[in-house]
Amino acid sequence: MRTTIKKDIREAKRQLERNTADKAKEDPKRFFQYFSSKRTVKEEVKFIRNSKGESKDTDSETVDALNLHFSKVFTSEQVDDLPEVNATTKELQYPVYWDLLEFCDGFRKLLDHLQLDKVSSYNKIHLFGASLGGFLAQKFAEYTHKSPRVHSLILCNSFSDTSIFNQTWTANSFWLMPAFMLKKIVLGNFSSGPVDPKMADAIDFMVDRLESLCQSELASRLTLNCQNSYVEPHKIKDVAVTIMDVFDQSALSSEAKEEMYKLYPNARRAHLKTGGNFPYLCRSAEVNLYIQIHLRQFHGTRYAAIDPSMVTSEEREVQISSSHNARDSDELN
């Protein structure tokens, strides 16, 4: 029943947009009014807000919200097999960005505003990014390579070159397209065949999120996803990387995955048997485990992302031993 209702709502929204487009053909003035209502303006980095529109006033509240948003894998629904975490998930609103440089500059300003160096005595962060988020994380690490802000990357179903989508020639026209056309482009990458219940729920959840985005949000993200750009690996060679991908069907081709392996030959690899386009939703327990394994290599260092009280003495000894072995190897070389 729940799935049927959601399907009917989505179809009603699509029909409304189709009717608007048909009327615009009959009345050109209405056509321009439609696009004028979707027009956006560039703004500075906004304050973090919760779902009620209330801004985060204190640094501690802002840091907690951003830490959950960028460092945790979470869903808006209850997952029974995940361990309990004493944390509250916040819904964050962020500005629309139309080019990669603008995004990187905005994200840098956001980190500066959080004053992470005062909170944790250093200003490098660990980033988890999926699909476009993974590409943006790589570009941000590249953008700040002269004054590094990223210590490690966890890239889930991500890519390093936008040309794999064969849409670079249309990237500059997405802002002109109505929302229903943009949604159709995105939905074309979703799995249409039979999937297990958890994957079906993940797709259903993401479709709902897609429906909640306005035209400018959709257009800007597709523009970032498709404008001609690639990662320059020599600028982020000192960043620790874990590449996470799935063996079943996803939006990324096997060629795109192989390019990621070639780009980061020393990266750790985390493979999931299934998970589709959204393993962080339908295989969240496995993804969280891989994130913990990735972060474990930083135990006992100034870049530790886990509370020291949660690190066992055995793990601390292994970390110290690994550090000594790496130092001895460097001296021999």
VOSELUM-846639 format. One record per residue: z, y negated, x negated of N, C-alpha, C in turn; residue in three letters. Coordinates in steps of 0.05 Angstrom, whole numbers, padded with zeros to 5 digits, always signed. Each point is the difference from the previous one (the first is absolute). Example, Ala and Ser with C-alpha at 12.3 -4.5 7.8 and 13.67 -1.06 7.14 Angstrom:
2
+00156+00114-00264+00000-00024+00018+00000-00024-00018Ala;-00014-00021+00007+00001-00024-00016+00014-00022+00015Ser;
// end
This chain:
333
+00000+00024-00017+00000-00024+00017+00000-00025-00017Met;+00017+00000-00021+00003-00024-00017-00027-00005-00014Arg;-00013+00021-00010-00025-00003-00014-00022-00010+00019Thr;+00000+00010+00024-00020-00008+00020+00003-00030+00007Thr;+00025-00009+00004+00004-00028+00006-00009-00018-00022Ile;+00006+00008-00025-00009-00016-00023-00030-00001-00002Lys;-00013+00023+00006-00029+00001-00001-00012-00019+00021Lys;+00012+00000+00025-00010-00017+00021+00003-00030-00007Asp;+00023-00007-00013+00005-00027-00008-00021-00009-00021Ile;-00005+00017-00019-00020-00007-00021-00027-00004+00012Arg;-00008+00018+00019-00026-00002+00012-00002-00026+00016Glu;+00021-00007+00014+00000-00025+00016-00003-00025-00018Ala;+00012+00001-00024-00003-00022-00019-00028-00002-00010Lys;-00012+00023-00007-00028+00001-00009-00019-00011+00021Arg;+00005+00008+00025-00017-00009+00022+00002-00030+00004Gln;+00024-00011-00003+00004-00029+00002-00016-00014-00021Leu;+00000+00010-00025-00015-00013-00021-00030+00003+00004Glu;-00009+00023+00010-00028+00003+00006-00009-00019+00022Arg;+00016-00004+00020-00006-00018+00022-00002-00029-00010Asn;+00018-00007-00019+00000-00026-00012-00026-00005-00015Thr;-00009+00020-00015-00024-00002-00015-00025-00003+00018Ala;+00000+00016+00022-00023-00002+00019-00001-00027+00013Asp;+00023-00012+00008+00000-00026+00012-00008-00022-00020Lys;+00006+00005-00026-00007-00019-00020-00030-00002-00004Ala;-00014+00023+00005-00029+00000-00002-00012-00018+00022Lys;+00012+00001+00024-00010-00015+00022+00008-00030-00003Glu;+00022-00005-00012+00010-00027-00003+00007-00006-00029Asp;-00019-00012-00016+00004-00004-00029+00026-00016-00005Pro;+00007-00019+00018+00024-00016-00004+00024+00018-00001Lys;+00000+00020+00017+00023+00019+00001+00001+00016-00026Arg;-00024+00006-00011-00001+00015-00025+00015-00015-00022Phe;-00006-00027-00003+00013-00015-00021+00030-00005+00006Phe;+00007-00001+00025+00028-00003+00007+00015+00025-00008Gln;-00013+00023+00003+00012+00026-00007+00007+00000-00030Tyr;-00019-00007-00017+00004+00001-00028+00019-00023-00010Phe;-00001-00022+00014+00019-00022-00007+00029+00008+00004Ser;+00004+00017+00021+00027+00009+00005+00010+00019-00022Ser;-00019+00011-00016+00008+00019-00021+00001-00014-00027Lys;-00007-00025-00001-00001-00014-00026+00027-00002-00013Arg;+00001+00003-00026+00025-00001-00015-00001-00022-00021Thr;+00023-00008-00009+00002-00020-00022+00016+00012-00022Val;-00005-00009-00025+00015+00009-00023+00028-00012+00001Lys;+00019+00016-00007+00028-00010-00001+00013+00009-00025Glu;+00022-00013-00007+00016+00009-00023+00015+00025+00008Glu;+00013+00013-00020+00015+00024+00006+00023-00006+00020Val;+00000+00015+00021+00020-00005+00021+00026+00014-00006Lys;+00021-00009+00014+00026+00014-00003-00002+00027+00014Phe;+00016+00019-00010+00001+00026+00013+00013-00003+00027Ile;-00013+00013+00020+00011-00001+00027+00003+00028+00011Arg;+00020+00004+00018+00003+00026+00013-00017+00001+00025Asn;+00003+00021+00015-00017+00004+00024+00006-00021+00022Ser;+00024-00013-00001+00007-00021+00019-00010-00028-00009Lys;-00012-00001-00023-00010-00026-00010+00021-00015-00015Gly;+00023+00012-00005+00022-00014-00014-00005+00002-00030Glu;+00002-00022-00014-00004+00000-00029+00024+00010-00015Ser;-00005+00012-00024+00021+00010-00016+00010-00023-00018Lys;+00025-00008+00004+00010-00024-00013+00012+00006-00028Asp;+00014+00022-00003+00013+00005-00025-00017+00018-00018Thr;+00004-00002-00026-00016+00016-00019+00006+00030+00004Asp;+00025+00007+00006+00007+00028+00003-00015+00013+00024Ser;-00001-00015+00022-00014+00010+00023-00030+00004-00006Glu;-00011-00020-00014-00029+00001-00006-00006+00023-00019Thr;+00017+00003-00020-00003+00022-00020+00002+00027+00014Val;+00019+00004+00018+00003+00025+00015-00025+00006+00016Asp;-00010-00020+00014-00024+00004+00017-00024+00007-00017Ala;-00004-00015-00022-00024+00006-00017+00003+00026-00015Leu;+00024+00007-00008+00004+00026-00013-00007+00023+00018Asn;+00008-00002+00025-00007+00020+00020-00030+00001+00005Leu;-00012-00024+00002-00029-00002+00007-00018+00011-00022His;+00006-00008-00025-00019+00007-00021+00009+00024-00016Phe;+00025+00009+00001+00009+00021-00017+00007+00026+00015Ser;+00000-00001+00026+00007+00024+00015-00024+00009+00017Lys;-00001+00025+00006-00020+00010+00019+00015+00004+00026Val;-00010-00013+00021+00015+00001+00025-00019+00001+00023Phe;+00010+00008+00023-00015+00000+00025+00018-00014+00021Thr;-00012-00007+00022+00016-00013+00021+00012+00021+00019Ser;-00006+00026-00005+00010+00021+00017+00019+00017-00015Glu;+00017+00015+00014+00020+00016-00012-00013+00025-00012Gln;+00007+00006-00026-00010+00024-00013+00025+00017-00006Val;+00000+00025+00011+00024+00016-00001+00006+00011-00028Asp;-00021+00006-00016+00005+00014-00025+00004-00018-00024Asp;+00004-00026+00004+00005-00018-00022+00030-00003-00004Leu;+00009-00004-00025+00028-00005-00005+00009-00027+00011Pro;+00026-00002+00007+00010-00025+00011+00001-00021-00022Glu;-00008-00024+00007+00001-00023-00018+00014-00023+00014Val;+00020-00012-00013+00014-00022+00012-00016-00025-00003Asn;-00021-00003+00016-00017-00023-00002-00013-00005+00027Ala;-00008-00025+00004-00013-00008+00024-00028-00010-00006Thr;-00020+00011+00014-00027-00008-00004-00006-00026+00013Thr;-00013-00019-00014-00007-00026+00011-00030-00001+00003Lys;-00009-00013+00021-00029-00005+00004-00006-00028-00012Glu;-00019-00001-00018-00006-00024-00014-00027-00011+00008Leu;-00002-00026+00001-00026-00014+00005-00009-00014-00026Gln;-00025+00003-00007-00009-00013-00024-00027-00013+00006Tyr;-00007-00020-00016-00024-00016+00005-00026+00015-00002Pro;-00021-00011+00011-00027+00011-00003-00012-00010-00026Val;-00010+00019-00016-00013-00007-00025-00030+00009+00000Tyr;-00017-00017-00011-00029+00006+00001-00012+00008-00026Trp;+00014-00003-00022-00010+00009-00026+00023+00011-00017Asp;-00007+00016-00020+00020+00014-00015+00018-00019-00017Leu;-00012-00020-00011+00015-00020-00016+00021-00014+00018Leu;-00008-00007+00024+00018-00013+00018+00024+00019+00007Glu;-00007+00026+00005+00022+00019+00005+00019+00002-00023Phe;-00011+00004-00024+00017+00004-00024+00018-00025-00005Cys;-00012-00023+00004+00016-00025-00004+00022-00002+00021Asp;-00006+00007+00025+00020-00001+00021+00022+00020-00004Gly;-00007+00024-00009+00020+00021-00005+00018-00008-00024Phe;-00012-00012-00020+00016-00010-00023+00020-00021+00009Arg;-00009-00019+00017+00018-00020+00011+00023+00012+00016Lys;-00007+00021+00015+00020+00014+00015+00022+00012-00018Leu;-00009+00013-00021+00019+00012-00019+00017-00021-00014Leu;-00013-00023-00006+00015-00022-00013+00021-00010+00020Asp;-00007-00002+00025+00019-00010+00020+00024+00019+00003His;-00005+00026-00004+00022+00020+00002+00019-00001-00024Leu;-00010-00012-00022+00016-00002-00025+00012+00027-00007Gln;-00017+00020-00004+00008+00027-00006+00014+00002-00027Leu;-00006-00018-00018+00013+00001-00026+00029-00007+00002Asp;+00008-00016+00020+00028-00006+00004+00015+00022+00014Lys;-00016+00015+00016+00013+00022+00015+00004+00025-00017Val;-00020+00007-00017+00002+00025-00015-00004-00004-00029Ser;+00001-00024-00010-00001-00007-00029-00028+00005-00013Ser;-00020+00006+00016-00027+00002-00010-00019-00006+00023Tyr;-00025-00007-00007-00019-00008+00021-00023+00018+00003Asn;+00001+00025-00011-00021+00019+00005+00007+00018+00024Lys;-00021+00008+00014+00005+00016+00024-00016+00025-00001Ile;+00007+00019+00018-00015+00025+00005-00014-00004+00026His;-00026+00005+00001-00015-00004+00025-00012+00027+00010Leu;+00003+00004+00026-00013+00022+00014-00021-00011+00017Phe;-00025+00010-00002-00022-00011+00016-00018+00023+00010Gly;-00008-00002+00025-00018+00021+00011-00026-00013+00008Ala;-00022+00013-00007-00027-00010+00006-00004-00028-00010Ser;-00005-00020+00018-00004-00028-00009+00025-00010-00014Leu;+00024+00008+00009+00025-00008-00012+00001+00008-00029Gly;-00010+00024-00006+00000+00010-00028-00019-00016-00017Gly;-00023-00007+00011-00020-00017-00015+00012-00027-00006Phe;+00013-00012+00020+00013-00026-00003+00022+00001-00021Leu;+00015+00022+00000+00022+00003-00020-00012+00001-00028Ala;-00023+00014-00004-00013+00001-00026-00010-00028-00008Gln;-00012-00014+00019-00010-00027-00006+00023-00019-00007Lys;+00023+00003+00013+00022-00018-00006+00011+00006-00028Phe;+00001+00026-00007+00009+00007-00027-00020-00011-00021Ala;-00025+00001+00007-00021-00011-00018+00002-00030-00002Glu;+00006-00013+00023+00002-00029+00001+00023-00011-00017Tyr;+00021+00016-00002+00024-00009-00014+00003+00013-00028Thr;-00022+00011-00011+00002+00016-00024+00009-00017-00024His;-00005-00026-00001+00009-00017-00022+00030-00005+00001Lys;+00011+00000+00024+00029-00002+00004+00008+00021+00020Ser;+00002+00025-00009+00002+00023+00018+00021-00002+00022Pro;-00007+00006+00024+00019+00000+00023+00002+00028+00012Arg;-00017+00019-00008-00001+00027+00011+00007+00020-00022Val;+00021+00016+00005+00007+00020-00020-00013+00027+00006His;-00004+00007+00026-00012+00025+00007-00014-00002+00026Ser;-00019+00019+00004-00016+00001+00025+00000+00028+00011Leu;+00003+00002+00026-00004+00025+00015-00023-00005+00019Ile;-00023+00013-00005-00024-00005+00015-00007+00024+00018Leu;+00001-00004+00026-00004+00021+00019-00028-00004+00014Cys;-00017+00020-00003-00027-00001+00012-00013-00027-00006Asn;+00002-00009-00024-00010-00026-00007-00026+00002-00017Ser;-00011-00023-00007-00025-00002-00014+00001-00022-00020Phe;-00020-00001-00018+00000-00020-00021-00025-00018+00000Ser;-00018+00006+00018-00026-00015+00001-00009-00001+00029Asp;-00003-00024+00010-00008-00004+00028-00028+00009+00007Thr;-00016+00004-00021-00029+00007+00005-00002+00028+00012Ser;+00021+00016+00000-00001+00027+00011-00005-00001+00030Ile;+00006-00022+00013-00003-00002+00029-00028-00010+00008Phe;-00016-00009-00019-00027-00009+00006-00001-00022+00021Asn;+00020-00018-00001+00002-00021+00019+00002-00028-00013Gln;-00004-00001-00026+00004-00026-00014-00019-00021+00010Thr;-00023+00008+00010-00020-00020+00010+00008-00012+00026Trp;+00019+00013+00015+00009-00010+00026+00027-00013-00002Thr;+00013+00000-00023+00027-00009-00002+00004-00029+00008Ala;-00020-00017-00004+00002-00028+00006-00006-00006+00029Asn;-00006+00020+00016-00007-00005+00028+00020+00011+00020Ser;+00021+00013-00010+00020+00012+00018+00014-00022+00016Phe;+00004-00024-00011+00014-00021+00014-00015-00009+00025Trp;-00026+00006+00002-00017-00007+00023+00002+00020+00022Leu;+00008+00025-00006-00002+00022+00020+00024-00001+00019Met;-00005+00006+00025+00022+00002+00019+00019+00023-00006Pro;+00024-00001+00011+00020+00020-00007-00008+00028+00007Ala;-00014+00004+00023-00007+00028+00008-00019+00012-00020Phe;-00018-00016-00012-00019+00011-00020+00015+00008-00025Met;+00019-00016-00008+00016+00006-00024+00017+00025+00004Leu;+00011+00003+00024+00016+00023+00006-00017+00025-00001Lys;-00025-00002+00010-00018+00023+00000-00006+00008-00029Lys;-00003-00019-00018-00005+00006-00028+00023+00016-00012Ile;+00024-00009+00006+00024+00013-00011+00004+00028+00012Val;-00004+00002+00027+00004+00025+00013-00020+00021-00008Leu;-00023-00008-00011-00020+00018-00009+00010+00017-00024Gly;+00020-00009-00014+00011+00016-00022+00023+00018+00008Asn;+00008-00001+00025+00022+00017+00009-00010+00028+00006Phe;+00016+00020-00004-00007+00028+00005-00006+00004+00030Ser;-00021+00014+00006-00008+00005+00027+00003+00029+00008Ser;+00003+00018-00020+00002+00028+00006+00029+00008+00007Gly;+00004+00026+00004+00027+00010+00007+00019-00003-00024Pro;+00024-00010+00006+00021-00003-00021+00026+00010+00011Val;+00020+00004-00017+00026+00009+00009+00015-00023+00014Asp;+00021+00006+00015+00013-00020+00016+00010-00024-00016Pro;+00011+00004-00024+00011-00022-00015-00023-00019-00009Lys;-00023+00012-00008-00022-00017-00007-00011-00015+00024Met;+00000+00013+00023-00009-00013+00025+00018-00024+00006Ala;+00026+00004-00003+00019-00022+00005-00004-00023-00019Asp;-00006+00007-00026-00005-00021-00020-00025-00016+00007Ala;-00021+00013+00009-00024-00014+00007+00005-00017+00025Ile;+00015+00011+00019+00006-00015+00024+00016-00025-00006Asp;+00019+00003-00019+00017-00023-00008-00017-00021-00013Phe;-00019+00008-00018-00016-00019-00014-00020-00014+00019Met;-00010+00015+00020-00018-00013+00019+00015-00021+00016Val;+00025+00005+00007+00017-00020+00013+00003-00025-00018Asp;+00005+00005-00026+00003-00023-00018-00026-00015-00002Arg;-00022+00014+00000-00026-00013-00002-00004-00018+00025Leu;+00008+00010+00023-00004-00016+00024+00017-00025+00000Glu;+00022+00000-00015+00018-00023-00001-00010-00022-00018Ser;-00020+00006-00017-00011-00020-00019-00019-00019+00014Leu;+00001-00025-00007-00019-00020+00011-00026+00001-00016Cys;-00020-00015+00009-00026+00001-00013+00001-00009-00029Gln;+00016-00021-00006+00001-00010-00027+00014+00019-00019Ser;+00020+00014+00010+00014+00020-00017-00018+00023-00007Glu;-00015+00010+00020-00019+00021-00005-00022-00008-00019Leu;-00012-00023+00006-00022-00010-00017+00008-00004-00029Ala;+00024-00012-00004+00009-00005-00027+00005+00025-00016Ser;+00011+00020+00013+00006+00025-00014-00026+00016-00006Arg;-00019-00001+00018-00025+00013-00006-00015-00015-00022Leu;+00003-00027+00000-00013-00016-00022+00012+00008-00027Thr;+00027+00001-00002+00013+00008-00025-00009+00029-00008Leu;-00003+00017+00020-00007+00028-00005-00028+00003-00010Asn;-00018-00018+00008-00029+00004-00006-00013-00020-00019Cys;+00013-00023-00005-00012-00019-00018-00003+00012-00028Gln;-00021-00006-00014-00007+00012-00025+00022-00004-00021Asn;+00014+00021-00008+00021-00002-00020+00007+00028-00010Ser;+00012+00001-00024+00009+00025-00011+00023-00006-00019Tyr;+00015+00021-00006+00024-00002-00017-00008+00002-00029Val;+00011-00017-00017-00005+00001-00028+00024+00014-00014Glu;-00004+00026-00006+00023+00017-00009+00013-00009-00026Pro;-00016-00013-00018+00012-00008-00026+00022-00021+00004His;+00000-00014+00023+00020-00020+00004+00027+00011+00011Lys;-00001+00025+00009+00024+00012+00011+00006+00027-00013Ile;-00008+00003-00025+00003+00026-00014+00029+00007-00005Lys;+00018-00020+00000+00028+00005-00005+00016+00005+00025Asp;-00013+00000+00023+00014+00004+00026+00001+00030+00006Val;+00023+00011+00006+00003+00028+00007-00012+00004+00028Ala;-00017+00021+00003-00014+00004+00025+00003+00029+00009Val;+00004+00003+00026-00001+00026+00014-00022-00002+00021Thr;-00019+00019-00001-00022+00000+00020+00006+00022+00020Ile;+00002-00008+00025+00006+00019+00022-00024+00002+00019Met;-00009+00024+00004-00023+00004+00019+00003+00026+00015Asp;-00019+00005+00019+00001+00023+00017-00024+00018-00005Val;+00003+00025+00006-00022+00019-00003-00018+00002+00025Phe;+00010-00009+00023-00016+00002+00024-00016-00025+00003Asp;-00012-00004+00024-00019-00022+00005+00015-00027+00001Gln;-00012-00019-00014+00010-00028+00002-00024-00019-00004Ser;+00006-00026+00002-00021-00020-00002-00012-00001-00029Ala;+00015+00010-00020-00009-00001-00027-00016+00024-00007Leu;-00023-00004-00014-00016+00022-00008+00011+00013-00025Ser;-00009+00024-00007+00010+00014-00024-00009-00016-00025Ser;-00023-00014+00002-00009-00016-00023+00020-00023-00005Glu;+00010-00013+00021+00019-00022-00003+00026+00010-00013Ala;+00008+00024+00008+00025+00012-00012-00004+00005-00029Lys;-00024+00011-00007-00005+00006-00028-00001-00025-00017Glu;-00010-00022+00012+00000-00025-00015+00028-00010-00006Glu;+00018+00005+00019+00028-00008-00005+00012+00017-00022Met;-00006+00025-00001+00010+00017-00022-00010-00009-00027Tyr;-00026-00007-00001-00012-00010-00025+00012-00026-00008Lys;+00006-00017+00019+00010-00027-00006+00029+00002-00011Leu;+00015+00019+00010+00028+00004-00010+00004+00028-00010Tyr;-00011+00006-00024+00002+00028-00010+00028+00009-00005Pro;+00019-00018-00005+00027+00008-00006+00018-00002+00025Asn;-00011-00005+00023+00016-00003+00024+00010+00027+00009Ala;+00024-00001+00013+00010+00024+00013-00016+00004+00026Arg;-00003+00025+00007-00015+00006+00025+00018+00014+00020Arg;-00001-00009+00024+00016+00012+00022-00020+00007+00022Ala;-00003+00026+00005-00020+00010+00019+00014+00010+00025His;-00011-00007+00023+00009+00010+00026-00021+00018+00012Leu;+00007+00023+00009-00020+00019+00012-00013-00013+00024Lys;+00015-00013+00017-00011-00013+00023+00014-00027+00003Thr;-00011-00017+00018+00012-00026+00004-00020-00020+00011Gly;-00026+00005-00004-00021-00018+00010+00002-00028-00012Gly;-00006-00020+00016+00001-00028-00009+00028-00011-00002Asn;+00019+00012+00014+00027-00012+00001+00022+00020-00007Phe;-00001+00011-00025+00021+00019-00008+00028-00012+00000Pro;+00002-00026-00004+00026-00013-00001+00013-00001+00027Tyr;-00015+00007+00021+00011+00001+00027+00004+00029+00009Leu;-00021+00017-00003+00002+00027+00010+00011+00020-00020Cys;+00001-00008-00025+00013+00017-00021+00020-00017-00016Arg;+00016-00015+00015+00017-00020-00012+00021+00013-00018Ser;+00010+00024+00007+00021+00012-00017-00012+00007-00028Ala;-00024+00011+00000-00013+00007-00026-00006-00026-00016Glu;-00010-00020+00014-00007-00025-00014+00025-00013-00012Val;+00022+00000+00016+00025-00011-00011+00010+00016-00024Asn;-00004+00026+00001+00008+00016-00023-00015-00007-00025Leu;-00027-00004+00003-00016-00008-00023+00008-00027-00010Tyr;+00007-00018+00018+00009-00027-00009+00026+00002-00016Ile;+00018+00017+00009+00025+00004-00015-00005+00012-00027Gln;-00019+00019-00002-00007+00012-00026-00012-00021-00018Ile;-00017-00017+00011-00012-00021-00016+00021-00019-00011His;+00019-00008+00017+00021-00019-00008+00021+00012-00018Leu;+00002+00027+00000+00020+00013-00016-00004-00005-00030Arg;-00025-00004-00008-00006-00004-00029+00013-00026-00010Gln;+00009-00017+00018+00012-00026-00008+00030+00000+00001Phe;+00012+00024+00006+00029+00002+00001+00011-00008-00027His;+00022-00015+00001+00013-00007-00025-00013-00022-00016Gly;-00020-00012+00012-00014-00023-00013+00005-00025+00017Thr;-00008-00023-00011+00004-00025+00014-00020-00002+00024Arg;-00019+00019+00001-00019-00001+00022+00007+00021+00022Tyr;+00024+00011-00001+00008+00020+00020-00002-00012+00028Ala;-00012+00014+00018-00003-00009+00028+00021+00013+00018Ala;+00016+00018-00011+00020+00014+00015+00028-00008-00009Ile;+00019-00002+00018+00027-00007-00007+00011+00019-00021Asp;+00011-00010-00023+00010+00018-00021+00020+00021+00010Pro;+00015-00007+00022+00020+00019+00010-00013+00025+00012Ser;-00027-00002+00006-00014+00023+00012-00012+00018-00021Met;+00001-00009-00025-00012+00016-00022+00021+00019-00011Val;-00007+00026-00001+00019+00019-00010+00001-00001-00031Thr;+00021+00011-00011+00003+00001-00029-00022+00016-00013Ser;-00009+00022+00013-00021+00017-00011-00026-00016-00001Glu;-00006-00015+00021-00025-00017+00000+00001-00021-00021Glu;+00024-00011-00004+00003-00021-00021-00005+00011-00028Arg;+00011+00025-00005-00004+00013-00025-00030+00006-00005Glu;-00013+00010+00021-00029+00006-00003-00015-00026-00007Val;+00007-00022+00013-00014-00025-00005+00004-00009-00028Gln;+00025+00002-00010+00006-00009-00028-00015+00018-00020Ile;-00001+00026+00006-00014+00019-00018-00030-00006+00000Ser;-00011-00006+00023-00029-00006+00001-00006-00026-00015Ser;+00018-00020+00002-00005-00025-00014+00001+00004-00030Ser;+00019+00017-00010+00002+00006-00029-00025+00015-00009His;-00010+00019+00016-00023+00015-00008-00025-00018-00002Asn;-00003-00018+00020-00022-00018+00000+00001-00019-00024Ala;+00024-00009-00008+00003-00018-00023-00007+00015-00026Arg;+00009+00025-00002-00006+00016-00024-00030+00005-00002Asp;-00013+00005+00023-00029+00004+00000-00015-00024-00009Ser;+00009-00024+00009-00013-00025-00008+00003-00005-00030Asp;+00024+00007-00011+00004-00004-00029-00018+00018-00017Glu;-00004+00025+00010-00017+00019-00014-00029-00010+00000Leu;-00008-00012+00022-00028-00009+00002-00004-00026-00017Asn;
// end
